[in-house]
């Protein structure tokens, strides 16, 4: 018995020492340069920057990979691996002068050959299958000299430069899927599937170096535990939390940064579904919906009203006057329904992916608003994958609430989908006038003419009531008070390099 | 021997049946793994190419049979969303769920046996009655709810642990075990309550038997009789329960893992279902079914060891 007690004492002592040593070690590392950022899903679609689709993966790889150009927080293209570029007047030839001495994360220097290799890989020059569809337009990529790369296009493309933000990777990297080598301010350290991703700042970065040494991206797949993990100290930051979570974080150690989601949120109407095939019915729905009421209910009044398929971050194309095409008018809505032969109303269902709380809340308001014009709407909650295949891909729905984003950050990405024969025209919109305006916009390289055509497209969508456009949702980021410098981008990008710790 | 062969054939049939049901379920529910991976920007060409690459363009039954044949060869396929072998993916997460189950089982046994003995000793007295009421309450509380309560009380209010602060076993093993204590308690408590109820009743029943009186008459103390004679016999019904409890704990940990943010089998199963990554779902479900079958087999065997009477009835 005595022996056992002694053993226990010894064991306890060893454990105390061991534990003490553990905490001691951690304190010795500069703890200030490590933060944990919660992310809602794993980087499960691979890490090859040319093959990644998921927005959640792309916004993180923004820190690891860079293209010849990159976007700044205003959505403007700025030089990155190319110091400058020139476009010929015919819009067919682009000459990029490369920045010298840029290092890859493996220590090698970026050469013109790496650039040629990356662009050819994206354009599918060797395989015949372009990894970036829009770059199939590339006729040739040539290394003019060690500092210059010339790209020739088959036909002019006003959006070409926005694709030059695609990653430049080393030609020597045989397997970009597993060995992640870029030029960004953060290098990739490790990935534990379904748990976490580790990033470390890159000491040889060509531009302004990152401030925080180590970043752990922790996967918090259960939305209900986000607030708990933030408050409990398991995560220092989480992007895109809901209005409810914002309220739950009030009075805690977190600041809430407010931005915009850069989405076109609408009650999308299936234009092939009777009665939505009649523009008058669609217009009636637009008159019945009050975006302000929705914004008040969904996010306490935050959000930006939109009147067509364009969000305000696009400045140039966004036309605020379209917000007034349909100012809420119940009488007008009822008379339009009468003209269309639906004076007694009708029934339809709104399919909403259940994992997007703001869209579900929006649908709830719409159901009430529809009652006012004698139309019965009911909500059909589905899981995201079901929405993706049945609603979006097979277009087997009546109406749906969702936000459409622009990826890449071009007007085309938002407007292409309304072309009668577009593969992603999930609202089944069809208008010869629209198709003509869109074709005009795409075929010119003159900026003013293009802007005018795009604006015309937006006007047609609004007048024809392709769908009932509502708002660009607000975006809330919870960020621990010890961290500062968060920047919103109008595209899928989380700029970790701009973050720094508050020095006390 | 014949008995074991029969049991193993049953096991195989169950596993094949389960795997077919899972495959069929994915065929019926909407959703497409290729679309899930490519998202809203997918072009029809890219989608078709990926579907072909994933083998989704083949008929359902062909896909199922070829999957089954591969399984018998020990190849459980490649995860559609991660492009990694399913075995490796599950292998990474299995230690987490196993540790959680073992810890829960240890807690169940350590707490339930002494409690039941104590209650039986003071049967029908205040202590027994108080414990009995508490026991009923704990039996009725689901693990996930208990998990939320524990997180709130010990995590948010008392700060005994960091909610969601899971530590990977490969990084810091003691830290990993420490984090799993609360979830294990949440899983163990309802099982514990059930064990106490069973064991208490069983002890009281045994205590009335003649051999106990004989043991007392030989001059043994109460405790000696309890541990040497009564408990040994009283444990028999509990073995069955514990065997099934282990299987139940693995399945139950799926929910509790979510509450505590543990990336074990549960998370892998849930994300794979929402990604329509059916090779992974198949493997996880078949694994759980396998554990359930094997546990019931072990219970049968143990039963015969403990209770010689079982031997004759079963082998006929």
Interface residues (C-beta under 8 A of the other chain):
Chain A: X18 X19 X22 X41 X42 X44 X45 X46 X53 X54 X55 X129 X133 X177 X192 X193 X194 X195 X196 X219 X220 X221 X222 X225 X228 X229 X231 X232 X233 X234 X235 X382 X383 X384 X385 X386 X388 X389 X390 X392 X393 X404 X407 X423 X424
Chain B: X29 X30 X31 X32 X35 X36 X37 X38 X39 X40 X41 X42 X43 X44 X46 X49 X81 X82 X83 X84 X89 X92 X93 X151 X155 X156 X162 X163 X164 X165 X166 X168 X172 X174 X258 X259 X261 X263 X267 X268 X270 X271 X274 X275 X276
